Amino acid sequence: MRTTLLLLGLLLLPLTRLQAQAPPEPGDRLVGVWEPSHGKARVKIERIGSKYYGKIVWLREPNDPATGTPKVDKNNPDEALRTVPLRGYRLLKDFSYAGNDEWIEGTIYDPENGSTYSCVISMKDANTLDIRGYIGVKALGRTDVWKRLQAK
Amino acid sequence: MRLLPSAAILLLGLASCGAPERLTMESGPVSLVAAGPLFEGSNTAQGTWTAGLEAFLAERGYSTGQLREARLVSARISGADSTSLRGIRSVSVQWVGGDLGMQQVAVRNPLPADSAAAQLTVAAEQRKLDELLRSGAITVVADLDLAADQESDRHVIGYFTLELTLAP
């Protein structure tokens, strides 16, 4: 009897785990690990609630050459946050899926200068993103092409 | 001479307005879970803090309409079980809720090795935390930088203290 219960428990465990996870949404195609064109970093995009966020999970040069220690967000305009590790930094924030393979109303942070820009993301195909950062007018922005790390 | 009545009215007005009042609001323990398997590097732990602002203020004789400002003044993290904070190299905490974008509110890098709890440095620049509190549920996101892979979930607890400024 105990063995049967144990087996039943083991069978149900993955099911309860699945139920605990949020159900997939159409915008979840964006979820995954992506590499910007400069190839210096990799960014993992995940959904939190109904919005999408991306954080750095890999850096080609993880250490600051000047100090030999892991890079931190030394250009953050808020001095109190300049010890935030760059590996793990959330540089894409608050994207909403608008349909037609577009995620809008987000922001992108550039750790090179500590600036945050408005941003839209367009998926060109399952493994390619156009990331357009801009100030004020979308037409005056700059687009970078990101590639999915584990191609589908 | 003509200025005297105006000055008197101004003083009278100031006296009747009174100084803003301050309250301290504690979150209590906020459970944050990163679902395993987890990998070396940054992993996302999440939890929800239902602030209960209306009830908190009502118990003290205030209404939400009187809330002028909210500031996070203290943030602390502790381990939820015997693993304490072991193997976590750093933690950074974000809050998001309502129509407001995610904002970074606290960080500790590095965490003291093998500590059971740690005080975090709080952001100096904070945006519209009063609105965030009014929105009800705040999603707390903690990025845990793990020193090694682990199969199981990781569970930590956040404690937050806010200072509320209220109109009398």
Interface residues (C-beta under 8 A of the other chain):
Chain A: A20 Q21 E46 I48 G49 K51 Y53 K55 I56 V57 W58 V72 P77 D78 E79 A80 L81 T83 V84 P85 R87 G88 R90 K93 D94 T107
Chain B: A35 G41 S42 T44 Q46 R89 S90 S92 Q94 V96 G101 M102 Q104 V107 R108 N109 T121 V122 A123 A124 E125 T139 V141 D143 D145
